[in-house]
Amino acid sequence: MKMMSRNSTLMSLSRTMIMTLILSLLAIAPSALAAPGDQKTGVVDVAKILDQMPEKKKAENILKATGSQWEKGLDKLKKDFQTAATSYEKQKASLSKTAREQKEKDLNLKYQNIQKYQMEKFGPGGALDKKKAELFAPIRQKILTAVQAVSKKEGFSVIIDKQAMVYGDKSADITFKVISQLK
């Protein structure tokens, strides 16, 4: 008897879930069906536009110089660590236990500083990522402004990046119009 009750509860629950899903789809369907007729969709190749912008090259050079400077700082920390480690290995046998422990503690601290510096500068969300975001934000904004201007002029209500497009008519591609708008 318990088994029949459990099965009927599951069946009732399944029917309820199916009905809810069907009603949800019916509620969404009219707006989904109406959207394509009301909207004109365009496509833009942001990567191609970005490649055409002189600001990109300038930002990349600044980013490269900054990264190179931080890389030199990291190399200096690594060299200092290597020198200290080599010195410790040479002196290790002649040091007292407390002196060895202190030297090992110092070496460990230097190594941790290297890791910390590397993460702060080059890790995810680090200084290099922040610098890149800072440098490219105005460039992205300039592209967005040009895309908006062209899309309004051409009557597009939606613009998608070409990288995300699976299929589209070439007449919807406004990349070169955006590049012209930027010049």
Sequence and secondary structure as in RCSB ss.txt:
>XXXX:A:sequence
MKMMSRNSTLMSLSRTMIMTLILSLLAIAPSALAAPGDQKTGVVDVAKILDQMPEKKKAENILKATGSQWEKGLD
KLKKDFQTAATSYEKQKASLSKTAREQKEKDLNLKYQNIQKYQMEKFGPGGALDKKKAELFAPIRQKILTAVQAV
SKKEGFSVIIDKQAMVYGDKSADITFKVISQLK
>XXXX:A:secstr
 HHHHHHHHHHHHHHHHHHHHHHHHHHHHHHHHHHHHH  EEEE HHHHHHH HHHHHHHHHHHHHHHHHHHHHH
HHHHHHHHHHHHHHHHGGGS HHHHHHHHHHHHHHHHHHHHHHHHHHSTTSHHHHHHHHHHHHHHHHHHHHHHHH
HHHHT SEEEEGGG SS  GGGB HHHHHHHH 
